Amino acid sequence: MKYLIVGLGNIGKEYEHTRHNIGFEVVDYIANKFDKQFELSRLAYTTNVRYAGKSILLIKPTTYVNLSGKAVKYWLSVEKIPLSNLLIIVDDIAFPFGTIRLKPKGSNGGHNGLADIEKSLGTSQYARIRFGIGNNFPFGKQVEYVLGKWTNEEEMELPTLIEYAGNMALDFVKIGLQNTMNKYNKKIKNEKE
């Protein structure tokens, strides 16, 4: 069984450790957990890990967020990975910072990366981890906000949240979509109550 886990983000020093690059940071966490390094491949930085008897291809597209679909479609096709084994990790302004949800499908919510993936694959029926970054920006300043750096308070919480999202992604592979949603989505909801 092969899986494709995609962290969305932009390549380049100026984008490192910005809100829009949280997908990169989560797949970096997974790679580090297995002592793996990313290598530049076609349309993405890639590395492979073995987990729970399954093969996982981790990718960080080099196409920039807005053209992520090209890399996702290419690697799904080359590796012959079914859509049901695809997981996208994406920043989400619809959720407050600290909220992380696994969804089986859904709209792109105005996220250009998800919109491009949907267009390239011809469907929105793929799993995604939505990593809440909040929407604490003035009208018309969304681009500056998502491409901006984390606040000091957020920085302190980030390592725990990245670990949480990374473990959620690994459980998606190990115990499946529904079981992982039951395990994590419910937990987050309870923590907020």
Order of alpha helices (4+ residues) and beta strands (2+ residues): beta-alpha-beta-beta-beta-alpha-beta-beta-alpha-beta-alpha-alpha-alpha
